[in-house]
Amino acid sequence: MRQRTSYPKPFKTQVVQECLQPGASVASVAMSHGINANVVRKWLPLFWRAYG
């Protein structure tokens, strides 16, 4: 069984900011970083709560 990967906050912030760029999709950004799109989708609400 695989262990969960923990990503540092600066990395999460960078990925979310890339997703917010015009024309970018969550799936394409996630694939470019080698992570699952569902993981990035979970980060989006956390980002909005933290940075309003």
N, C-alpha and C positions, 0 to 999 in steps of 0.2 A: 504494500500500500504506500502511495506517495505521501510525503509530508507536505503540508501547506507552505507555500512560499510567502514570505513576508517582504513587502516592498517598502522602501523608505519614503517618508512624506514628500521630499522634494521630487522624487520620481513620479509619485502619484499626481502631484500638482502639475508637473510638466505634461504628463499624458492627458489629463483633463483639459488643460489649456489648449493642447493640440486638437482635441475633440471639438472645442468651441470655435475653432477657426472656420470661416466660411468655406463651404464645400467639403469639409472633412466629415467622415463618418466614424462612429465609434468602432465599427468593425475594422475599417482600414487602419486606423491608428493603432488599435490593439494588435492586429496582425503585424504591423511594422515593428512593434516592440516584442513580439513573440509571446503575447499573453492572450487569454481568452477575453472576448468582448463582454461577457457577462460580468467579469471581474471589474472591468472599467465602468460598466453601467452602475455597479454598486458604489463606485467612488463618486459619481456625479452628485448625488444628494448630499454626501458628506462634504464635498467641496462647497456646495451652495450654503450649507449651514455654517461652515467655518468662515467663508469669505463673503457671504451675503450678497 
